[in-house]
């Protein structure tokens, strides 16, 4: 029978998630030797290695170790939920809500959402994990988060998805380009320009695939995983980009660039949040979901899309 403390499992989960004992040590504010001892202890009990360790390259889970880490993450998630439920029996919601978010969209609504929530529930901590839309779902599936903001494209049958806004694709074009003055632009018109491509896994294929589906080629002038970098590159006139979510605080008369609807683009992508289907939320998670619904009812997600229809 295994006898492993929650503390040791927490150390091991952090090391596996971060791929580094040193980084786990920094995150948890404990010594590296404590994490190493926890890993060695569990490996001795299990009878197999959890990680391969390479000098200067960190640690990587073995096949069996990867399965063990998934189980550990889920167990820790359930343990945190139990503590939160137990702590809130007095009537005040407490605990932690772990949220994964699609980083390119989150900046448009998270500040207001988190401010509202902190005012209403000062006893609940929100922990954010940023990444692309697939990574957000991976964190949810592994039990590392309670809720994930993402697009419906990547939702699995094991998830419950709440749509929040329909986001039509559009071209972000420098004001110096005459195409920026059009009411709408075609993919053929854009194909004569250089494209600044967003290289977030599935996102890259989604945008470049629009041109391929119509038998068009497009020249990639620059590729980046950062929307923060895309905006100044577009403004400089290097090329256009295609997005679904408007830049934070975007205004129609922005002197740098303009969001122009696609005349022949695909249908909208559905942005919302996912939870694990059939999993009863803690009071803290339920309170956070209620805050999302309240923001949605107030139109807080409408600013994400160039043309949005609230669900």
N, C-alpha and C positions, 0 to 999 in steps of 0.2 A: 504494500500500500504506500502510495506517495505521501510524503509529509513535507509540503512546500508552502511557505508563507505567502500571503498576498503581496507583501513587500518585495520578496524575491521575484515573484512573477511580474510585478510592475517593472523591476529593473530589467528583466529579460525581454519583456515586450518592447520597452523603449530602445534597447540595444538593437533588436531586430528591426524595428520600424525605422530607425535612423541609420542603420547599417554601420554603426560605429559605437564602440564602447566609450570613447572620449566624448562624443556628442551627447550620448545618453547621460554621461556624468555631468555635463554642463546643464542639460535640461532638468535633471532631477536634483542638482546641487548635492551630489554625493561623490565619494571617491570612486575612481575606476576600479580599484581593488574590490570594492563591495559588489560591483556589477559582475566582475570576473568570477568572484566566489559564488554568486548566485547562479551563473551559467554553469560553472564546473559542478556545482552541487546537483543541479537538475540533470545534467548529462550523466552523472554517476548513477543517479536513481533510475533514469530511463534506460541506460545501457547503450545509448547512441549519441553521436555528436549533433548538437543543434546548429552549429555554425562551422564554416571553414574560415580560418583567420589568415589573412595575408598582410605582411608588414607593409605599412604605408598605403594600404588599400581598404582597410577596414575589415568588416566581417560580412559574410553572406550566408543565408540559411541553407542547410543541406535539404534535400527533398523531404526527408522525415521532419527536419527542423521547421521547414515551412508550414507543414501541416500542424505541428505542435504550436507554432506561433499563432496560427489562426484560432485554434482552440483556446489558447491563453487570452488572446484579445477579446474573444467572445465572453469568456468567463469573467474577466475584469470588468467588462461592460455590464454584465449582469450584477456583479458585486457592487458596482457604483450605483446602479439603479436601486438595489436593495437598500443601501445606506441612505440614499435620497428619500425613498419612500418611508423608511423608518424615522428619519429625521423630520419629516413633514407631518407626522401624525398629530402634532399640536395645532395644526391648522395653517401654518405659514409655509409656503413653498420654499424649499431650499435645495441645494445641490448644484450640480454642474450639467450643462447642456453642451455637448460636443457637436460642432457644426462644420461640415465640409462645404466649401463653396467654389463654384466655377469662377476663378479669379477675374476673368475679363468682364464679368457682369456685376460682381458683388459690390464694387465701389459705388454703384449707382443707387443702391437701396440700403445696404447694411448700416451705414452711419445712423440714419434715421431710425431704423428698426432697433438697433442696439441701444440707442439713447432712450427710446420709448420703453424698452423692456427693462433697462436698468432703473428707470424712474419708478416703474410699477413693481419690480421684483428685485430689490437691492440685495436680497439674500441668495440669489442664483447667479452663479458664475457662467459666463459663456466662453468657450474655448473654440477658436477658429483654426481650421486647417484649409489652406488654399491650394488649388491645383487646377488641372484641366477637368473637363466634365466627366471623363472616364475615371480619373483618379478619385473624384468625389464619390462616385458610386463604389469604387473598390474599397474605400475607407468604410463606407456603410456596410458593405457585404462582410467585411472582416470584423465588424463589431467595434471599430475604433471611434465611430461617431454615431450619434442618435438620428441625425437628419442631414440630408445633402441637397444643396441647391444645384440644379443642373438642368439640362435639356432632356426632353422625353426620348430622344434618339437612343440613349444608352440605358434606359430602364429595363430591368429584367422582370420575369414573372414573380420573383420573390419580393418585389418591391411594391409599395403603395405609392402612387404618384398623384400629387395635387397640382394641376396646372394653374399658373398665375397670370401669364400674359403670352399672347401670340406675337412673335417677333419676325417681321418680314426682313429678308436680306436687303441691304442697300449698299451703294458705293459711297465711300468717303473720298472726296475729290478736292484737291487744292483749289483755292479761289483763283489762282493764276491760270487754271485750265478752263477753257470755254465750256467744257461739258458740265462744270459745276453750276452753270446758269440754267440748265435744262430742267423742266418739270420732272422728267424721268429719263433714264438712260438705258440703252440696250447693251447686252453683253458683247455684241459685235462692235459697237462703238468703243467699248472699254478695251477690247482685245488689241487695239492698235497702240495702247499705252502699256507702260511697264506696271506690273502689279507688285505691291508689297504684301507678301504672303504671311499669314499667321500660321505658325507651325506647331500648333498644339494637337498632336496625334490625329484623332478623327476629324478635327476641325479643318486641317489642311486639305484632306481629300474632299470634304464637303464643298469648300469654296472653289478649288481648282476643278472639281467635277462639274460645276455649273457650265463651264466653257466646253469641256470635253463632251458633255451630253448634247451639245448643239453643234458639234463638229468644229469647234473653234480652238485655236491655240492661244496661249497667253504667255508673254515673257515675264519671268520673275525677276524684277529689278532688285529685290532685297527680300530676305526671309528672316523672321524673328518670332520668338515665342511670346514676346511682350507687347501688349496693347499700349503700354506707356511709351514704347519706342515707336510704334506704328504712327501715332498721331503727329509727332514732329517730322517724321519722314514724309508723310503725306503733305504736311504744311509746306515743306521745303520744295515740293514739286517733283520729287524723285519718282513718284508713281501714285496710283490709287490703291485702295484696299476695299475688300468687301467684308461687312460685318452684319450681325443681327442686332447687337446691343449698342445703343447710342453711347458716345463717350459721356462720362459723368459731367453734369452741368452744361451739357450741350445747348447752344442757342442757335436759332436759324441764321442770325446775322453775324455769326462768328467770322472774323476777318481772315482766319487761317484756312478753313476748309468748310465744305458743306456736305451734308448727308443727302444723297440723291436716290430716290426710289429706283429699283430695277424694273424696267418695263416688261421684261421677259424672264425674270428670275423664277426660282421654284417657290413653292408655298412657304408659309411661315414655319419656324421652329417653335416648339412649345416649351417655354421656360417655367419651371416650378420647383417644388421640393419633393424629395423622396424619403420614405421611411421604410423599415422592414415590415412587410405585410404580416398581419396576425400578431404583432408584438405590442403588448399593452404598454403605452408610454408612462413614464414617471410623471408625477405632478409637475415637475420642472419642465419637462419636454412638452407636456400638454399646455402649460402656460405659454411657452415659446411659440407653439403652433397657433395658439389663440392670438398672440401678438402679430404673427404673420398675416392671419386672416383679417385682423383689424386694419393693418397697413394696406392690404389689398383692397378692402372696402373703401378706404379713403383715397384710392387711386395711386398709392405709393409705388406701384410697379409699372404704371402706364408710361412713365418717362424712359423706360428701357428701350422702347421700340419706336421706330419712325412711323409705323402704323400699328396701333395695338388695339385689341378688343378684349376687354376684361371678361374673364370666364365667370 
